[in-house]
């Protein structure tokens, strides 16, 4: 009885020499990476400054959010949740009246279903 063999088109028999079939180079040869002219020192500095600016912005947003949260918690504890809701509504209306931000409100209302999905 002969053992059954499955035909396989991708099979490459092992060879004695250790060369990479795709590259035709000995296995373990490191290829030199091409240096791109755009990745010079000035672009690295630009990238570094952009990262620093983003980190500073993130830190500022974190601090502002923390202060607002702390202030809200103090009001909630002192005056109750209903006063906090009323204060938030008054601040929102004042923002809309002073800044003319009703267009932003319309944008939020139109995109809310998509954003919630």
C-alpha positions as CSV (number, residue, x, y, z in Angstrom):
1,X,0.0,0.0,0.0
2,X,1.4,3.4,-0.9
3,X,0.9,6.4,1.3
4,X,-1.4,9.1,0.0
5,X,0.2,12.4,-0.9
6,X,-1.7,15.6,-1.4
7,X,-0.7,17.7,-4.4
8,X,0.6,21.0,-3.4
9,X,1.8,23.6,-5.9
10,X,3.5,25.8,-3.4
11,X,5.8,23.2,-2.0
12,X,9.5,24.0,-2.4
13,X,11.9,21.2,-1.4
14,X,14.5,22.1,1.1
15,X,17.9,22.8,-0.4
16,X,21.4,22.5,1.0
17,X,22.3,26.2,0.4
18,X,20.7,28.7,2.7
19,X,19.4,31.3,0.3
20,X,16.3,33.3,0.5
21,X,14.1,32.2,-2.4
22,X,12.5,35.7,-2.9
23,X,15.6,37.8,-2.6
24,X,18.2,35.5,-3.8
25,X,20.5,36.5,-0.9
26,X,21.9,34.4,1.8
27,X,19.5,34.0,4.8
28,X,20.2,36.5,7.5
29,X,21.5,39.2,5.1
30,X,20.3,42.6,6.3
31,X,19.2,44.9,3.6
32,X,20.2,48.6,3.9
33,X,17.2,50.8,4.4
34,X,16.9,53.6,2.0
35,X,17.2,57.0,3.6
36,X,14.4,59.4,2.5
37,X,15.5,63.0,2.0
38,X,12.3,64.2,3.7
39,X,13.3,62.6,7.0
40,X,16.2,64.9,7.8
41,X,16.9,66.8,11.0
42,X,14.6,69.7,10.3
43,X,11.6,67.4,9.7
44,X,12.4,65.6,12.9
45,X,12.5,68.9,14.8
46,X,9.2,69.9,13.3
47,X,7.7,66.6,14.3
48,X,9.0,67.0,17.8
49,X,7.6,70.5,18.1
50,X,4.2,69.3,16.9
51,X,4.2,66.5,19.5
52,X,5.2,69.0,22.2
53,X,2.4,71.4,21.1
54,X,-0.1,68.5,21.2
55,X,1.0,67.5,24.7
56,X,0.7,71.1,25.9
57,X,-2.8,71.4,24.5
58,X,-3.8,68.0,26.0
59,X,-2.4,69.2,29.4
60,X,-4.3,72.5,29.2
61,X,-7.6,70.7,28.2
62,X,-7.1,68.2,31.1
63,X,-6.5,71.0,33.6
64,X,-9.6,73.0,32.4
65,X,-11.8,69.9,32.5
66,X,-10.5,69.0,36.0
67,X,-11.2,72.5,37.3
68,X,-14.7,72.5,35.8
69,X,-15.4,69.1,37.2
70,X,-14.1,70.2,40.7
71,X,-16.2,73.4,40.5
72,X,-19.3,71.4,39.5
73,X,-18.8,68.9,42.4
74,X,-18.4,71.7,44.9
75,X,-21.7,73.3,43.7
76,X,-23.5,70.0,43.7
77,X,-22.4,69.3,47.3
78,X,-23.1,72.8,48.5
79,X,-26.4,73.6,46.7
80,X,-27.7,70.4,45.2
81,X,-28.0,68.9,41.7
82,X,-31.0,71.1,40.7
83,X,-29.0,74.3,41.2
84,X,-26.1,72.8,39.1
85,X,-28.5,72.0,36.3
86,X,-30.0,75.5,36.4
87,X,-26.5,77.0,36.4
88,X,-25.5,74.9,33.4
89,X,-28.6,76.0,31.5
90,X,-28.0,79.7,32.2
91,X,-24.4,79.4,31.2
92,X,-25.4,77.6,28.0
93,X,-27.9,80.3,27.1
94,X,-25.4,83.0,27.9
95,X,-22.9,81.4,25.6
96,X,-25.5,81.2,22.8
97,X,-26.5,84.8,23.2
98,X,-23.0,86.3,23.6
99,X,-21.2,84.2,21.0
100,X,-24.0,83.7,18.5
101,X,-23.3,79.9,18.8
102,X,-26.7,78.8,17.7
103,X,-25.2,77.4,14.5
104,X,-23.0,75.2,16.6
105,X,-26.1,73.9,18.4
106,X,-27.8,73.2,15.1
107,X,-24.8,71.3,14.0
108,X,-24.8,69.2,17.1
109,X,-28.5,68.4,16.8
110,X,-28.1,67.4,13.1
111,X,-25.1,65.1,13.7
112,X,-26.2,63.7,17.1
113,X,-27.9,60.6,15.6
114,X,-24.8,59.7,13.6
115,X,-22.5,60.3,16.5
116,X,-24.6,58.2,18.8
117,X,-24.5,55.3,16.4
